[in-house]
Structure formats: structure tokens, C-alpha cells
Amino acid sequence: MTDNLWILFAAAGVMVAVIVTLSLLGDHYTLNNIKSKTVGDGQHGTARWATDAEIRKTYALVPFQVSDWRVGKNLPDVQGLVLGSTSGKNGITALVDKDDVHCLMIGASGVGKTAYFLYPNLEHACAYGMSFLLRTQRVTSPATTAQWRRNTMAIMFL
């Protein structure tokens, strides 16, 4: 036999030895030895709703007064992304994430991506004076805030 054939047999032998070793070790290392935990003891995570204190600590609470903003009154003093809102006797309060964040919104049609996320963020961005890039195939989004944007900020067309 040639030397190349012996090298092939040696490589095959090493591969078989590795496979046999792994199969023997597989019987000793199983998930059956993990302590059984009841549900709620961290087995499936510890997710929960945020408390009011955690929400106030995480987000800036901005009174969402669009009618005032459009005439230049009570403009917000926090820059950020509107991620939610609460409503009460004093009106609507926006939950603004003031960190330097980016956001990708994904949702099925009709779930409110435009009405409950895009429009509030456009209103807040225009009122604060933030710059943003609006790239959309929908005619309604830019048209809805066109007059407001024209009056409150410089627009650059790319």
C-alpha cells in the first residue's frame, strides 16, 4: 500500500475514535440531572410588567399637547423617541425614551404603526426641532404633517 492510503486509514480511525468517545460521553452528560423547578421559579424566565416607578425612571414623561405645539406653545424640552403614552385627568402623557436609540417598527397591517407610532413621533420631533428622515411609500404620512413641518422647521429634500 502507498503512504497516502495509510494516512487515509489513520484519519478515518481518528474520526471513528472521536465519534465513539462522544457517543459514550453522551450517556453521562444529559439534561436529566437538572433540578426540577416549578413554573414561576425562574424556569421560564421572570418577565413581568414594569412598575410605575420603573416607568418614571426609564422614560421622560412629556405632556402630549399637539394643538399647543402646532402654535408654538408648551413645546417639549426632551428629545427622544415616543414609545408609549398614558392618559389621565390631565390629558395624554407621552413616554419618551431620551437615549440615543434607533427603532425598527414591524407589524401586520392595521395594527397602528402609522397612527399610534409614526404620527406621535413626527409631532414630537417637529415640536422639539429634531431632524429626521422620513422614507415612506405612503402619501398620507408626509402630507398629514406637511404644513406643520413647513412652518416649524427647515426641510431638505434629498
N, C-alpha and C positions, 0 to 999 in steps of 0.2 A: 504494500500500500504506500501511497505517497504521503508526504508530510502534511499536505493540505487536508487530506482526508482525516488524519489523526487530530488535527486542530478542530475540524468539524465535529468529530465524536466527543472531544473534550468539552467543547462549547455546549453541545446537546446534553452531556452529562451534568454540567454545572446548572443548566436550566432545569433539568428534571430534579436535581437536588434542591434547588430553591423552591420549586413548586411543592415538593413533598414536605419540606420544612414548614412552609406557610400553611399547608393543609393540617399538619399536626399541631401547630400553634393555634390554629383557628378554633380548636376544641377547648382550649384553655382560656382564651380571651373572648368572652361573649358578653352581651348586654344583660344576661340573666342575673348577674351578680349585683346589679344596681338596686339600691334600696327602693322598695315600692313606696311611692308617695301618694297621698290623697290629692284629689284635684283641688286647686286653690292654695296648695302649699308650695307654689313656685314651679310645679311640674310643667305647666303650660304657660308660664310667664306670669307677670304681675301687673298686667295692664289695668288701668283704671282711668276714670275721668279726672281731669285736673281740678283742684280746689280753687275757690275764688282767690285765695292768697297767691297761689301759684300763677294764676292768670294775670293778676295785677303785677306780679314780679316779672313775668316773661314779656308781656305786651304793654305798649303805651296805650292808654285809654284816651281816645280823641273824640270829642263830640262831633258827630257826623251831621253837620248843618249845611247841606248843599245849597239851599236857597240863599243863605248868608254868604257863602263862599263865592257864589256867582256874581255878587255885587261888591266883593272885596271886603266883607266884614268877617270878623272872628275866624280868620284864616288859621289853619293848623300850624303848630310850631314843631311838629315831629315829622321827619322824613322816614318813609318806610313803605312796607307792603301791607295793605289791608287784608287780613286773613280771616276775619270774622267780625261779628257785631253782637251787641246785646241791646235790648230795648227795655225801657222802663218809663217812669213818670216824667223823666227829664228828656225824653226822646231817644234817639239811636246813638249808641256809643260804638265807634269802630275800634277793633282790636288791631293795632298796628305793630308789626314786627319791625323794629327800628335797626336791626342788624343789617349788615351788608349781605343781602341774600339774593338769590336768583330763584325763579319759580317756573316750573313747567306744569301747566294745567291740562289734565287729561280727564275726560268724562264722556259718557254717552250723550247722544243728542237729547236736548230738552232737560238736562239736569240743572241748568242755571249757570253755566260757565260765563256767559256774557252778562246776564242781568245781575248776578249776585257776586261775581268776582271781577270781571273786566271793568264794568261801568263804575263801581265804587273805587277801584284803584285808579282809573282815569281821573275821576273827580278829585280824589285826594292828591294825586300827582300834580294836576293843574293848579289846585288851590295852594299847594305848598311851593310850587315853582320848580318841581323836579323835571329833569329831562328824561324822556323815554322814547323808545322806538316802538311804534305800533305797526305790526306787519299782519295784515288780515286779508282774507278774500271776501269778507262780508262788507257790504257797503254801509250797513247800518251803524257799525261801531264808530268809524271816523265821523260820519255825518251827524250822529247824535251829539257829539261834543265839539263839533267844528267851530261854532260861534264862540263858545266859551274859550276854546284854545286860542282862537284868533284874538280875543280881547285880553287874554291874560299872559300869553307867552309867545316868544318868537318861535316860528315853525321853520324847520329846514327840510326841504324836500330832497331826497337822495335819488 
